[in-house]
C-alpha cells in the first residue's frame, strides 16, 4: 500500500495536480489514496455520474419515457371535435422524426380534421427552461439547450446551409419546418466559413450573418425557447402536410385525465440513455434526468431532483461534504462535490444490484467517447471513466480494474487556471496506469 501511495504521489505531483482533489477507494469504499479528498470542488461533467447513478437506481435501467398524442373526442368519423393534445413525459431523446411518425399515426387513424388546436402539455416538469447559473455565453449553443417535459431534438432546431456559386447567397433550410422559427439576415457563399447565428432571447427568431464555404453543405444546431409551444407548432405543421386540417392555434395546457391515446412513443431504455449521456457527455440528457428525478417527489424541478440525489447518497452511506447541486450536467460553475463523494458513490454503486449496468455504461478510457484521446499503457482496456471540462476545471472519475486487487474507484478534480495544461492530463494518465498495475 505504501508503495502505491508513493507512486501516486510522484505521478500526481506535477503542475496543478499538486493542489487538486483526489480520492481512490477500494471496492468497499475504503480509502487507498487521498489528497484534499473531502474538499467540495467544481466537478464539470463528472457531475453527470451523480444524476446517472441516481436515475438508474430510482427509475431502474429498463425505464422508458413516454410521449403521447391524445384527444377527448372519438375520431372514428375522421374528425376530432376539439383539441389534440401533445403530452410530454420528459423524454430527452425525442426527435422530430419520432414526432413525424406520431402525426402519421394520427393520419392512419383516419383523422382528417381537428376542429380545435394543438395543446402542448409539458406540466410534468416545472421551473425555468434555462438554468440561471449557467454562463450566459453558453446559451447560444446546443449544448446549453433548456429543459422541458416536451423537448424535441434535444431542445434545438437544425439550420441546414446549402452553398451556391461563390458570391451567391446560400440557402438556409430550417429542420423541421414550422411557423415556430423565423430567420433573418443572409449567408454568402465564399471560399471559407465564418458564420454567426444569433437568437432573440425572447423568441425563436434567428439572425444569420457571414459566409459559408462553397461545395460543402453544413448543419448547425441552435437551442430554441418556449419548447412546448415550439413542439406543438412543429406537430401542427407536420399534420397539415399530411392532409390533416387543424383549425385552431397552438397553446400550452393540461391533457384530459381519461384521454383517447392516438399515438404512444416509448424511448429507448434508461440504461441506453445513461450510456449515451456518459459517452457523449450530453448535458441535455442530464438536465432532463434531474427534472425526472424531481417528478418522483411531485414537481419536476431541479430542486426536487437535488433532494432525491442527496437522499440516495445518505441512504447508501456516501459522504456529501459541501455538496451543492445547481444542475444535472455540471455545466454550472457553482456546482460542488468532493472527490471522496464521487469515488465512494462509484464504489457503492458497483456493489449494488445495478452495478454491472453502471460499470458497463461508462466509456472505456483511451478507446471511446470523450475519454478516447487519453493515452494509457497498462490501463488501456482496464479503465472506465467520465471526464469533465469547463473553464479552469479538469476532472475524471470512474473505475480501474487492477491486476491483483480487483476494481477500485477514483475521482480527480482540478480547479486551477492551469487545469488543461498537458502535464495535468499526463499525470492523470500515468496515475491510472499505476493503479492498473496495482
C-alpha positions in Angstrom: 0.0 0.0 0.0 2.8 2.4 0.8 4.5 1.7 -2.5 1.2 2.5 -4.3 0.8 5.8 -2.4 4.4 6.8 -3.1 4.0 6.1 -6.9 0.7 8.0 -7.0 2.3 11.0 -5.1 5.0 11.0 -7.7 2.7 10.9 -10.8 0.2 13.4 -9.3 2.7 15.9 -8.1 3.2 18.0 -11.3 1.7 21.3 -12.1 -1.9 22.0 -10.9 -2.3 18.4 -9.8 -0.3 19.2 -6.6 -3.4 21.2 -5.4 -6.1 19.0 -6.9 -8.7 16.9 -5.1 -8.0 13.2 -5.4 -9.7 10.1 -3.9 -9.0 6.5 -4.7 -11.1 3.9 -2.8 -11.3 0.1 -2.9 -14.4 -1.9 -3.8 -15.7 -1.5 -0.2 -15.2 2.3 -0.2 -12.1 2.3 2.0 -9.5 5.0 1.0 -6.4 3.9 -0.8 -5.1 7.4 -1.6 -6.4 10.9 -0.7 -5.5 14.5 -1.3 -8.0 17.2 -0.4 -10.5 14.4 -0.9 -13.1 16.0 1.3 -12.9 19.5 -0.2 -16.0 20.3 -2.3 -14.9 21.4 -5.8 -16.4 22.3 -9.2 -16.7 19.0 -10.9 -17.8 19.9 -14.5 -19.2 16.9 -16.3 -18.2 14.3 -13.8 -21.3 15.6 -12.0 -23.3 13.5 -14.5 -22.2 10.5 -12.6 -24.4 11.6 -9.7 -27.6 12.1 -11.8 -26.9 8.9 -13.9 -26.4 6.5 -11.0 -29.3 8.0 -9.1 -31.6 7.7 -12.1 -30.7 4.1 -12.7 -31.4 3.3 -9.0 -34.6 5.3 -8.6 -36.2 4.7 -12.1 -34.4 1.4 -12.9 -32.4 0.5 -16.0 -35.5 -0.7 -18.0 -37.4 2.5 -17.5 -38.7 4.2 -20.7 -40.0 7.7 -21.2 -43.4 8.1 -23.0 -44.7 10.8 -25.3 -48.3 10.7 -26.5 -50.8 12.3 -28.8 -54.3 12.3 -27.3 -57.8 13.5 -27.8 -61.1 13.6 -25.9 -63.3 13.0 -28.9 -63.6 9.7 -30.7 -62.1 10.3 -34.2 -63.7 7.4 -35.9 -65.7 9.7 -38.2 -62.5 11.4 -39.3 -63.0 14.5 -37.1 -61.5 15.3 -33.7 -64.1 17.7 -32.3 -61.9 19.7 -30.0 -58.2 19.9 -29.3 -55.4 17.4 -30.0 -53.0 17.0 -27.0 -49.3 16.5 -27.4 -48.2 15.3 -23.9 -44.5 15.2 -22.9 -43.1 12.7 -20.5 -39.7 14.2 -20.2 -38.0 12.1 -23.0 -34.6 13.6 -23.6 -34.2 11.6 -26.8 -37.4 12.5 -28.6 -36.7 13.6 -32.2 -38.7 15.4 -34.9 -38.6 12.1 -36.8 -40.4 10.4 -33.9 -43.0 13.2 -33.9 -43.3 12.8 -37.6 -44.2 9.2 -37.0 -46.8 10.3 -34.5 -48.5 12.6 -36.9 -48.5 9.8 -39.5 -50.2 7.6 -36.9 -52.9 10.2 -36.4 -53.5 10.3 -40.2 -53.6 6.5 -40.3 -56.2 6.5 -37.6 -58.5 8.2 -40.1 -58.3 11.8 -38.7 -58.8 14.4 -41.4 -59.9 17.4 -39.4 -59.2 18.8 -35.9 -61.7 21.5 -35.1 -59.7 22.7 -32.1 -56.0 23.4 -31.9 -52.8 21.7 -30.6 -52.4 21.8 -26.8 -48.8 21.1 -25.7 -48.7 19.5 -22.2 -45.3 19.8 -20.5 -46.6 20.0 -16.9 -44.6 17.0 -15.7 -41.7 19.4 -15.3 -41.8 22.9 -13.8 -39.4 25.8 -13.4 -37.5 27.9 -15.9 -36.3 26.2 -19.1 -32.7 27.6 -18.8 -30.6 27.3 -15.7 -29.9 30.8 -14.4 -26.5 29.6 -13.0 -25.1 28.8 -16.5 -22.7 31.2 -18.2 -24.7 33.4 -20.5 -22.1 33.0 -23.2 -23.0 29.3 -23.4 -26.7 29.8 -24.0 -26.4 30.3 -27.8 -25.1 26.8 -28.3 -26.9 23.5 -28.5 -25.0 22.0 -25.5 -26.8 24.6 -23.3 -30.3 23.9 -24.5 -33.1 24.3 -22.0 -35.1 21.7 -20.2 -38.8 20.7 -20.7 -41.0 17.7 -20.3 -41.8 18.2 -24.0 -38.4 18.6 -25.7 -37.7 18.0 -29.3 -34.3 17.2 -30.9 -32.6 17.9 -27.6 -34.1 21.3 -27.4 -32.6 22.5 -30.6 -33.5 23.4 -34.2 -31.3 22.5 -37.2 -30.3 25.0 -39.8 -29.0 23.3 -42.9 -27.0 25.5 -45.1 -26.6 24.8 -48.8 -23.9 26.8 -50.6 -24.3 28.0 -54.1 -21.8 29.6 -56.5 -19.2 31.8 -54.9 -20.7 35.2 -54.3 -24.3 34.0 -54.3 -26.5 33.7 -51.2 -26.6 30.3 -49.6 -29.9 28.5 -49.0 -30.9 28.2 -45.3 -33.2 25.3 -44.5 -35.0 25.1 -41.2 -35.4 21.5 -40.0 -38.0 20.6 -39.0 -40.1 23.1 -40.9 -42.7 25.1 -38.9 -44.0 28.5 -38.3 -42.3 28.5 -34.9 -38.9 29.6 -36.2 -38.2 32.8 -38.0 -34.9 33.6 -39.8 -33.4 36.9 -41.0 -30.2 38.1 -42.5 -28.2 36.3 -45.1 -25.2 34.0 -45.7 -22.9 34.4 -48.7 -21.2 31.5 -50.4 -17.4 32.0 -50.3 -14.1 30.1 -50.1 -14.2 29.9 -46.3 -16.7 29.7 -43.5 -17.2 32.4 -40.9 -20.7 32.5 -39.6 -22.7 33.9 -36.8 -26.2 32.8 -35.8 -27.9 34.9 -33.0 -31.3 34.3 -31.4 -33.6 36.8 -29.9 -33.6 36.0 -26.2 -37.4 36.2 -26.0 -38.4 34.2 -29.1 -37.3 31.8 -31.8 -36.1 34.4 -34.3 -32.6 33.8 -35.6 -30.4 36.3 -37.5 -27.7 35.0 -39.8 -24.6 36.8 -40.9 -21.4 35.8 -42.6 -20.3 33.3 -45.2 -20.1 29.6 -45.8 -17.6 27.6 -47.9 -18.6 26.6 -51.3 -19.0 22.9 -52.1 -20.0 21.5 -48.7 -23.4 21.5 -47.1 -23.3 22.1 -43.4 -25.7 21.9 -40.5 -25.8 24.0 -37.3 -28.0 23.4 -34.2 -29.2 26.2 -32.0 -31.4 26.0 -28.9 -35.0 27.0 -29.0 -37.0 28.7 -26.4 -40.6 28.0 -25.2 -40.0 24.4 -26.1 -43.6 23.1 -25.6 -45.0 25.7 -27.9 -42.3 25.0 -30.4 -43.0 21.3 -30.4 -46.7 22.0 -30.8 -46.1 24.2 -33.8 -43.9 21.5 -35.4 -46.7 18.9 -34.8 -49.3 21.2 -36.4 -47.1 21.8 -39.4 -46.5 18.1 -39.8 -50.2 17.3 -39.5 -51.1 19.8 -42.1 -48.5 18.4 -44.6 -50.2 15.1 -44.1 -53.6 16.4 -45.1 -55.0 16.8 -41.6 -56.7 20.2 -41.2 -56.0 21.9 -37.8 -58.5 24.8 -37.3 -57.1 26.2 -34.1 -53.9 27.6 -32.7 -51.1 26.1 -30.6 -51.1 26.7 -26.9 -49.9 25.1 -23.7 -52.2 23.4 -21.3 -53.1 20.2 -19.5 -54.3 17.0 -21.2 -57.6 15.4 -20.0 -57.4 12.7 -17.3 -59.1 10.0 -19.4 -57.9 10.5 -22.9 -58.1 8.5 -26.1 -54.4 7.8 -27.0 -53.9 8.1 -30.7 -50.1 7.6 -30.5 -47.7 6.5 -27.8 -43.9 6.7 -28.2 -41.6 5.0 -25.8 -37.9 6.0 -25.6 -35.0 3.6 -25.6 -34.2 2.2 -22.1 -32.8 4.4 -19.4 -29.7 2.1 -19.4 -29.1 3.1 -23.1 -29.8 6.8 -22.3 -27.4 6.9 -19.4 -24.7 5.2 -21.5 -25.2 7.8 -24.3 -25.1 10.6 -21.7 -21.8 9.5 -20.2 -20.3 8.5 -23.6 -21.2 11.9 -25.3 -21.2 14.0 -22.1 -24.7 15.0 -23.1 -25.9 18.0 -21.0 -29.5 17.9 -22.2 -29.9 14.2 -21.1 -28.5 15.1 -17.7 -30.8 18.0 -17.2 -33.9 16.1 -18.3 -33.0 13.2 -15.9 -32.6 15.6 -12.9 -36.1 17.0 -13.5 -37.5 13.5 -13.9 -36.0 12.6 -10.6 -37.7 15.6 -9.2 -41.0 14.4 -10.6 -40.8 11.3 -8.5 -41.3 13.6 -5.5 -44.1 15.7 -7.0 -42.9 18.7 -9.1 -40.3 18.0 -11.7 -37.9 20.7 -10.6 -34.2 20.9 -10.3 -34.5 21.5 -6.5 -36.6 18.3 -6.1 -34.1 16.4 -8.2 -31.3 17.5 -6.0 -33.3 16.3 -2.9 -33.6 12.9 -4.5 -29.9 12.7 -5.2 -29.0 13.8 -1.7 -31.4 11.2 -0.2 -29.8 8.5 -2.3 -26.3 9.4 -1.1 -27.4 9.4 2.5 -29.2 6.0 2.1 -26.1 4.5 0.7 -23.8 6.0 3.3 -21.9 8.2 0.8 -20.4 11.3 2.4 -21.6 14.5 0.9 -19.1 17.1 2.0 -20.2 20.5 0.8 -22.4 19.1 -1.9 -24.2 21.7 -4.0 -26.5 20.6 -6.8 -27.2 23.5 -9.1 -27.9 21.4 -12.2 -27.6 17.9 -13.5 -24.9 18.3 -16.1 -22.1 20.1 -14.3 -22.2 23.0 -16.7 -22.8 25.4 -13.9 -19.6 26.7 -12.3 -21.5 26.8 -9.0 -21.8 23.0 -8.7 -19.8 21.5 -5.9 -18.9 17.9 -4.9 -15.9 16.4 -3.1 -13.7 13.8 -4.8 -14.4 11.4 -2.0 -18.1 11.7 -2.6 -17.8 10.7 -6.3 -15.3 7.9 -5.6 -17.4 6.4 -2.7 -20.6 6.8 -4.8 -19.0 4.8 -7.6 -17.7 2.1 -5.2 -21.1 1.7 -3.6 -22.9 1.7 -7.0 -20.7 -1.0 -8.4 -21.7 -3.3 -5.5 -25.4 -2.6 -5.8 -28.0 -4.5 -7.9 -27.3 -2.3 -10.9 -23.6 -2.4 -10.5 -22.8 -4.3 -13.8 -25.0 -1.8 -15.7 -23.3 1.2 -14.2 -19.8 -0.1 -14.9 -20.7 -1.1 -18.5 -22.3 2.3 -19.2 -19.1 4.2 -18.6 -16.8 4.7 -21.6 -13.5 2.9 -21.9 -10.7 5.3 -21.4 -8.4 5.7 -24.4 -10.9 3.9 -26.6 -14.3 5.7 -26.9 -16.4 8.7 -26.0 -15.0 11.9 -24.6 -12.1 10.0 -23.0 -10.9 8.3 -26.2 -7.9 10.6 -26.7 -6.3 9.9 -23.3 -3.0 8.0 -23.5 -2.8 4.9 -21.4 -0.5 1.9 -21.5 -1.1 -0.6 -18.7 -4.5 0.9 -18.0 -5.8 0.6 -21.6 -8.9 -1.6 -21.5 -8.9 -1.6 -17.7 -10.3 1.9 -17.0 -13.8 3.2 -17.5 -14.4 6.8 -16.6 -16.3 10.1 -17.1 -14.4 13.3 -17.9 -15.3 16.9 -17.2 -14.1 20.2 -18.6 -15.2 23.8 -18.2 -13.1 26.9 -17.7 -10.4 26.2 -15.1 -11.8 22.7 -14.4 -10.4 19.3 -15.5 -11.9 16.2 -13.9 -12.0 12.5 -14.3 -13.8 9.8 -12.3 -14.5 6.2 -12.7 -13.1 2.7 -12.2 -9.8 0.9 -12.7 -9.7 -2.9 -12.8 -6.4 -3.5 -11.1 -4.2 -6.6 -11.8 -4.2 -8.1 -8.3 -6.7 -6.1 -6.1 -9.9 -6.0 -8.0 -11.8 -2.9 -9.0 -11.0 0.5 -7.4 -13.0 3.7 -7.9 -11.3 7.1 -8.2 -12.1 10.8 -8.7 -9.6 13.5 -9.6 -10.8 17.2 -9.7 -8.5 20.0 -10.8 -9.8 23.6 -10.1 -7.0 25.7 -11.4 -6.3 28.1 -14.3 -3.7 25.5 -15.5 -6.3 22.8 -15.5 -5.9 22.0 -19.2 -2.1 22.0 -19.3 -0.5 18.9 -20.8 1.2 17.9 -17.6 -2.2 17.6 -15.9 -3.5 15.1 -18.3 -0.2 13.3 -18.5 -0.1 13.0 -14.7 -3.6 11.7 -14.5 -3.0 9.1 -17.3 0.2 7.9 -15.5 -1.7 7.6 -12.3 -4.3 5.4 -14.0 -1.5 3.2 -15.3 -0.1 2.9 -11.8 -3.5 1.8 -10.5 -3.9 -0.7 -13.3 -0.6 -2.4 -12.2 -1.7 -2.4 -8.5 
